[in-house]
Amino acid sequence: MKKRHCLSVSFVTVLAIAFAVALHAASSAEAADPRAKTDVRVFVTYKYTDPMTGIEAFRLLIPKGWRVEGKIAWSANPALPAESRFRFYNPNGAEELNFFPTQSYFWTNNRLFLSTNPPGSLRFGTLVMRPVDLRTAFTKAIIPRARAGVRGIRVVEEKPVPELAQIARGEPAAGVRSSAEAGRVRIQYVESGRPMEEELYAAISQFATDMPGSGFTGGYFINYWYIDYVFSFRAEKGGLSARSKVFQTMIYSVKVNPRWFAKVINVKEMLAQQAIRGIKAVGRIGEMVARAGSEMRADQMRVWEQRQQAQDRIARNFSDYIRGVDRFHDPLAGKEVELPSGYGRAWANNLGEYIVSDSPSYNPNVGSNLHWQELTPVK
């Protein structure tokens, strides 16, 4: 079984998502703000603590007034021990950012195995199914799950996203044939009488290993493959391309906690070892999560750092995709933060909230009981 040390949860594919810029994010709640005449946007820090581990899993900036639905769910599936589904949405409008669960599958050309584990059955909690291409994944698996019950869905645009495919393919591993394709589709539909449009991103990644033959079978391969990095932006029809900067700010700000990431890796390795030994871990996932360490070994840390560096390089090198944000230095948090461009000025407070404005006279400290510190742009 390939040790796939990427987080097998959609929201974790943070910078891969940075390619989704031609989108939407205006908040009607913000528009109702009396300060909106000076075009002020307020962002707050959302943190998710995984109840199974008691550890913060991730954080990101969201527009003030937006709401969040979602959770991380653990299971004894060695391919995907932690899955997530999150929805960040404007309660007074149609805008939302969605992170959908990764889907894991197993395939082989070993006929003996397929005779006892046919397509549609489970192998260690992973569905046995022949790999599909990206278009089929979108039309048969991703869109129907994302918009179950919605009729009249039309695909109006399809485009490849090779940079996301590069991340999904990962680093080369000895003895493993890896491949990936990634892309985005824009769909339109009517929901509750309201015309909607949505842009979805996804990758198909495959990790095949050739196995030697035996007295009963010839050589064969095993293939763990995934419908991964699935996320979307949606709004009322005509709105996606108008306000991409807020969504992009949210995406850039996602930060995964390495300690939580280490838990996922270590539980995954424990489950894989038990599966190899034929030990069922059903009902014991809580115990295994508790036992698993939250510190990375040197080899795990290397993989983590290489992945972050690769994502950073790809993000910085594709300016056609990545536009609409400016970088500022936040001295209160001791870090850089990306905020929507075109405003010129930004402030932060010690609660992890940010304000941007295009007005030279606007001062968030006026009439506020909080201290807002103006940020310096990073050159």
NORCOR-V473231 format. One record per run of one state. SS is the DSSP state (~ for helix, > for strand, _ for the rest). FROM is the first residue (numbers start at 1). TO is the last residue. Records with the same first field share a line. If there is no record, write none. Layout:
SS->FROM-TO / FROM-TO
This chain:
_->1-9 / 13-14 / 20-27 / 32-33 / 39-39 / 51-54 / 64-65 / 75-81 / 91-95 / 100-102 / 109-110 / 117-121 / 124-125 / 129-133 / 147-153 / 161-161 / 170-175 / 192-193 / 212-219 / 237-243 / 254-254 / 257-257 / 277-284 / 292-297 / 318-324 / 331-334 / 341-344 / 349-353 / 358-372 / 375-375 / 378-379
~->10-12 / 15-19 / 28-31 / 34-38 / 111-116 / 134-146 / 162-169 / 244-253 / 258-276 / 285-291 / 298-317
>->40-50 / 55-63 / 66-74 / 82-90 / 96-99 / 103-108 / 122-123 / 126-128 / 154-160 / 176-191 / 194-211 / 220-236 / 255-256 / 325-330 / 335-340 / 345-348 / 354-357 / 373-374 / 376-377
